[in-house]
Amino acid sequence: MLARDPSNPAHVFTSDDVAVSFPSLYSCQVAEEPVARLKSFTPDSSWTWCLPEYDPEQRLAFGLVIGHTRARTRLLLAARA
């Protein structure tokens, strides 16, 4: 499990080597069916996050959040420090 930095409000979701392999933000807008590079979920509820693009400098990702409803949204994330 990756450690969370209490001074950083962003969620730690993956290691740096995986984070840099994501396509840049907005690069999947032209894709007919973008591929999620990371799927995260909570085993104790119905929430799932599918992330096709990520910017490690801004720590921003864009993806599909499936919970009570489905929404495409930007997410603030942090790669492992």
C-alpha positions in Angstrom: 0.0 0.0 0.0 1.3 3.5 -0.9 1.8 5.9 2.0 -0.4 9.0 2.1 1.3 12.4 2.9 -0.9 14.2 5.4 0.1 17.6 4.1 -1.1 16.7 0.6 -4.9 16.6 0.2 -4.6 14.5 -3.0 -5.2 10.7 -3.0 -2.1 8.5 -3.7 -3.3 6.2 -6.5 -0.2 4.6 -8.1 3.5 4.7 -8.3 5.4 7.3 -10.4 6.5 4.8 -13.1 2.9 3.9 -13.8 1.7 7.6 -13.5 4.1 8.8 -16.2 2.8 6.1 -18.7 -0.7 7.8 -18.8 -1.7 9.8 -21.9 -1.7 13.6 -21.2 -4.9 15.4 -20.3 -7.3 16.0 -23.1 -5.5 13.6 -25.4 -8.4 11.1 -25.2 -11.1 13.6 -26.3 -10.7 12.6 -29.9 -10.8 8.9 -29.1 -14.1 7.2 -30.0 -13.7 4.8 -27.0 -10.9 5.9 -24.6 -9.1 3.1 -22.7 -9.0 3.4 -18.9 -5.4 3.0 -17.8 -6.3 2.6 -14.2 -9.5 1.2 -12.5 -9.9 1.9 -8.8 -12.8 0.8 -6.7 -14.0 0.6 -3.1 -14.8 -3.0 -2.2 -17.3 -2.0 0.5 -19.5 0.2 -1.7 -20.5 0.7 -5.3 -18.0 3.4 -6.3 -15.5 2.9 -9.2 -13.1 5.3 -10.9 -11.8 4.6 -14.5 -8.9 6.9 -15.5 -7.8 7.2 -19.1 -5.5 10.3 -18.8 -3.4 12.0 -16.2 -1.0 15.0 -15.9 1.7 14.2 -13.3 2.8 17.9 -13.1 -0.7 19.2 -12.1 -1.7 15.9 -10.4 -5.0 16.0 -12.3 -6.7 13.1 -13.9 -9.8 12.9 -16.1 -12.1 9.9 -16.0 -15.4 8.2 -15.4 -16.7 8.0 -11.8 -19.4 5.4 -11.3 -21.2 5.7 -7.9 -24.8 6.6 -7.3 -24.7 8.1 -10.8 -22.2 8.1 -13.7 -20.1 11.3 -14.3 -17.1 12.3 -16.3 -15.0 14.5 -14.1 -11.6 15.8 -13.3 -9.9 14.4 -10.2 -7.1 15.7 -8.1 -4.6 12.8 -7.5 -1.1 12.3 -6.4 1.5 9.9 -7.6 3.8 8.3 -5.1 6.4 10.8 -3.8 
